[in-house]
Amino acid sequence: MNIKLGTIATHSLLTVGLALGVASAHARDYNVTHDQEQLVQPGMTADALKAVLGSPAAVEAVGSEPGPIWTYQVANVSSAIPDGRTLFDIQFGADGRVISANEFFTVPDSTGD
C-alpha cells in the first residue's frame, strides 16, 4: 500500500519530527541518572564527559579552584522538601581533566534574597 503525502503534509511531518528530536536531545542535557554518575571517572576529559552525560546545566569558574565545575541535575529523585533538587558537580583540574565528582542536595533560599 502506497500513501502519497502532499508537500504541506510532508513538511509538517518533518517539522514535527525535528521538533521531537530536538526536545529529546535537549532533555538528555542537564539531567543525569545515578547510573550515569557511576560512569564518571577521574582523568576523563571534558569531551569524554560530554559524550557520556551531555551538556551541563551550569559551568562555573571558582577563583580558588584549579578548573571549572560542571553541574547537572539528577533525574528521577523525589524529595520530601518542596523545590529541593539533587545536583551532581564535577570538578576539573587545571589540565582539563576530571578530579572529583559529588552529588548533593540543595534547597532554594526561602528568605527571598
Residue pairs with C-beta under 8 A, 6 or more apart in sequence:
5 13
28 54
29 54
29 55
29 56
29 57
30 54
30 55
30 56
30 57
30 72
30 73
31 57
31 72
31 73
31 74
31 75
32 53
32 54
32 72
32 73
32 74
32 75
32 88
33 74
33 75
33 76
34 74
36 52
36 53
37 74
37 88
37 101
37 103
39 52
39 53
40 49
40 52
40 53
40 90
40 98
40 101
41 98
42 97
42 98
42 99
42 100
43 97
43 98
44 52
44 97
44 98
45 96
45 97
45 98
46 70
46 92
46 96
49 70
49 90
49 98
53 72
56 70
56 71
56 72
56 90
57 71
57 72
57 73
58 70
58 71
59 68
59 69
59 70
59 71
60 68
60 69
60 71
61 68
61 69
62 69
65 91
66 92
66 93
66 94
66 99
67 91
67 92
67 93
67 94
67 95
67 96
67 99
68 92
69 89
69 90
69 91
69 92
70 89
70 90
70 92
71 87
71 88
71 89
71 90
72 87
72 88
72 90
73 85
73 86
73 87
73 88
74 85
74 86
74 87
74 88
74 103
77 86
79 85
79 86
79 105
81 107
83 107
83 108
84 105
84 106
84 107
84 108
85 105
85 106
86 103
86 104
86 105
86 106
87 103
87 104
87 105
87 106
88 101
88 102
88 103
89 101
89 102
89 103
89 104
90 98
90 100
90 101
91 98
91 99
91 100
91 101
91 102
92 98
92 99
93 99
